[in-house]
Amino acid sequence: VITRISVDEMRTYARAGSVAHEGLSALRTVLANNAVGFIIKR
């Protein structure tokens, strides 16, 4: 029973980490695309 709970928790944390990574990656892409316009204006 404890092992099953631990496996479920690890899967949940892995999924949460995956979602967080995807969100931060998307944010990095948006910031990079916005920086292009700023650099061109310089």
Buried (B, 14 or more C-beta within 10 A) or exposed (E): EEEEEEEEEEEEEEEEEEEEEEEEEEEEEEEEEEEEEEEEEE
